[in-house]
Amino acid sequence: MEQEEILMKLKTIIKPYVKNEDALNNLTENTNFINDLNINSANLVDVILDVEEVFDIEIDNSSMEKITNVKAALEVINEKIVTN
């Protein structure tokens, strides 16, 4: 799966939880889910559950803790897709 395709799917997943639309429209790898997009920690868990479902992967607790920004999310998704 291409990186751009993964990013677009991720953006679709996080959209319902985003409180800062401008940050979503200017999403980069450095965008932080909590600080930039104003996604609260409870909703971040929902995002991770949605990522697992959409990409048909399982994200363990240690990987889950790493997912604080877009770049980390992409790295975890790519790693899990490869090992799946």
C-alpha positions in Angstrom: 0.0 0.0 0.0 1.4 3.4 -1.0 2.2 5.9 1.7 -0.1 8.5 0.2 -3.0 6.0 0.3 -2.3 5.2 3.9 -2.2 8.9 4.8 -5.5 9.6 3.1 -7.2 6.7 4.9 -5.7 8.0 8.2 -7.0 11.4 7.5 -10.5 10.0 6.9 -10.3 8.0 10.1 -9.3 11.0 12.3 -11.6 13.6 10.7 -14.6 12.9 13.0 -12.5 13.4 16.1 -10.7 16.6 15.0 -11.5 19.8 16.8 -9.2 22.0 14.7 -10.2 21.8 11.0 -7.4 24.1 9.9 -4.8 21.7 11.2 -6.5 18.8 9.5 -6.5 20.6 6.2 -2.7 21.3 6.7 -1.9 17.8 7.9 1.8 16.9 7.8 3.8 14.0 9.3 4.7 16.4 12.2 1.0 17.0 13.1 0.4 16.0 16.7 -3.0 14.4 17.3 -3.6 16.0 20.8 -1.8 19.3 20.5 -2.5 20.3 16.9 -5.7 18.5 16.1 -7.2 18.8 19.6 -8.2 15.1 19.7 -8.6 14.1 23.3 -6.9 11.0 24.7 -10.2 9.0 24.9 -10.9 9.8 21.2 -7.3 8.9 20.3 -8.0 5.4 21.5 -11.1 5.4 19.2 -8.8 6.5 16.4 -6.4 3.6 17.0 -9.3 1.1 17.1 -10.6 2.5 13.8 -7.0 2.2 12.3 -6.9 -1.4 13.4 -10.3 -2.1 11.7 -9.6 -0.2 8.5 -6.1 -1.6 7.9 -6.9 -5.0 9.4 -4.0 -4.9 11.8 -3.6 -5.3 15.6 -1.7 -2.5 17.4 -0.1 -3.7 20.7 0.1 -1.4 23.8 3.7 -0.4 23.2 3.0 0.6 19.6 -0.2 2.4 20.8 1.9 4.6 23.1 4.1 5.7 20.2 1.1 7.1 18.2 1.2 10.7 19.2 1.6 12.2 15.7 1.0 11.4 12.1 4.5 10.2 11.4 4.4 7.7 14.3 1.0 6.5 13.2 2.3 5.9 9.7 5.3 4.1 10.9 3.2 1.8 13.1 0.7 1.1 10.4 3.4 0.3 7.8 5.2 -2.0 10.3 2.0 -3.8 11.1 0.9 -4.2 7.5 4.3 -5.7 6.6 4.2 -8.2 9.5 0.5 -9.0 9.0 
